[in-house]
Amino acid sequence: MDFCGCYDAPDAKSHSGEDMKILLADDHALFREGMRYVLQQLAEGVEILEAATFQDGLKLATQHPELELALLDLHMPGSDGPKSVSFFRRRYPHIPVVVVSGEDASLNMEKAMNYGASGFVSKSSSSQIMLDALRLVLSGGVYVPPQLKHRPAQAKKDKRSLNTNSYGLTQRQMEVLQRLCMGMSNKEIASAINLAEGTVKIHVAAVYQTLKVSNRLEALRVAEHLGLVGELHG
């Protein structure tokens, strides 16, 4: 399907601790209304930009390059199914994409993931599964739908996609840990690495979970014990 190619991807802009912005592109208004409630549980001050067609989603992504996440339906007007994920990712490679669809065929799920989606969540999933999946993606991970988890080839690909170090931390989580160990607040970290404060909180929670700690002091001690502080500072 020809999308005209009329939306050039701008450079990602910094927003220095402003509210997290999420694109929600789906042609069902009732579903978008329900998703607004779910997304507002991700962090304080989440701003949701809504689109009812794929083209409108592209326009919003052009107008708001600071988007931290895009949620796309596969079958809204203007979409070409899983291929739309590839189109969106080529235009906006800095914006992770999660497909949220009523589609439950594993073949299309696998296609969407192979085209660059960071996750695929069925519309029949619970709000908690949705939130867990989005937090994982926002922290730099990949959410694999249960239907694909038992496929060896897909599992291998997903492990590579995480891009984690030997301790299970993504590059972004290491950046957050570095500044956390320097005593910076979430707001200061957000300003330093150009993320929304809510997104930083998600990264911090992911770091705590990976290091099996519950506060900053414990995180610092574990990071020092594992030699991560030295790694962070070169």
Secondary structure in CASP SS format (residue, H / E / C, confidence):
PFRMAT SS
TARGET T0000
AUTHOR 0000-0000-0000
METHOD secondary structure of the structure
MODEL  1
M C 1.00
D C 1.00
F C 1.00
C C 1.00
G C 1.00
C C 1.00
Y C 1.00
D C 1.00
A C 1.00
P C 1.00
D C 1.00
A C 1.00
K C 1.00
S C 1.00
H C 1.00
S C 1.00
G E 1.00
E C 1.00
D C 1.00
M C 1.00
K E 1.00
I E 1.00
L E 1.00
L E 1.00
A E 1.00
D C 1.00
D C 1.00
H C 1.00
A H 1.00
L H 1.00
F H 1.00
R H 1.00
E H 1.00
G H 1.00
M H 1.00
R H 1.00
Y H 1.00
V H 1.00
L H 1.00
Q C 1.00
Q C 1.00
L C 1.00
A C 1.00
E C 1.00
G C 1.00
V C 1.00
E E 1.00
I E 1.00
L E 1.00
E E 1.00
A E 1.00
A C 1.00
T C 1.00
F H 1.00
Q H 1.00
D H 1.00
G H 1.00
L H 1.00
K H 1.00
L H 1.00
A H 1.00
T H 1.00
Q H 1.00
H C 1.00
P C 1.00
E C 1.00
L C 1.00
E C 1.00
L E 1.00
A E 1.00
L E 1.00
L E 1.00
D C 1.00
L C 1.00
H C 1.00
M C 1.00
P C 1.00
G C 1.00
S C 1.00
D C 1.00
G C 1.00
P C 1.00
K H 1.00
S H 1.00
V H 1.00
S H 1.00
F H 1.00
F H 1.00
R H 1.00
R H 1.00
R H 1.00
Y C 1.00
P C 1.00
H C 1.00
I C 1.00
P C 1.00
V E 1.00
V E 1.00
V E 1.00
V E 1.00
S E 1.00
G C 1.00
E C 1.00
D C 1.00
A C 1.00
S H 1.00
L H 1.00
N H 1.00
M H 1.00
E H 1.00
K H 1.00
A H 1.00
M H 1.00
N H 1.00
Y C 1.00
G C 1.00
A C 1.00
S C 1.00
G E 1.00
F E 1.00
V E 1.00
S E 1.00
K C 1.00
S C 1.00
S C 1.00
S C 1.00
S H 1.00
Q H 1.00
I H 1.00
M H 1.00
L H 1.00
D H 1.00
A H 1.00
L H 1.00
R H 1.00
L H 1.00
V H 1.00
L H 1.00
S C 1.00
G C 1.00
G C 1.00
V C 1.00
Y E 1.00
V C 1.00
P C 1.00
P H 1.00
Q H 1.00
L H 1.00
K C 1.00
H C 1.00
R C 1.00
P H 1.00
A H 1.00
Q H 1.00
A H 1.00
K H 1.00
K H 1.00
D H 1.00
K H 1.00
R H 1.00
S H 1.00
L H 1.00
N C 1.00
T E 1.00
N C 1.00
S C 1.00
Y C 1.00
G C 1.00
L C 1.00
T E 1.00
Q H 1.00
R H 1.00
Q H 1.00
M H 1.00
E H 1.00
V H 1.00
L H 1.00
Q H 1.00
R H 1.00
L H 1.00
C H 1.00
M C 1.00
G C 1.00
M C 1.00
S C 1.00
N H 1.00
K H 1.00
E H 1.00
I H 1.00
A H 1.00
S H 1.00
A H 1.00
I H 1.00
N C 1.00
L C 1.00
A E 1.00
E H 1.00
G H 1.00
T H 1.00
V H 1.00
K H 1.00
I H 1.00
H H 1.00
V H 1.00
A H 1.00
A H 1.00
V H 1.00
Y H 1.00
Q H 1.00
T H 1.00
L H 1.00
K C 1.00
V C 1.00
S C 1.00
N C 1.00
R H 1.00
L H 1.00
E H 1.00
A H 1.00
L H 1.00
R H 1.00
V H 1.00
A H 1.00
E H 1.00
H H 1.00
L H 1.00
G C 1.00
L H 1.00
V H 1.00
G H 1.00
E H 1.00
L H 1.00
H C 1.00
G C 1.00
END
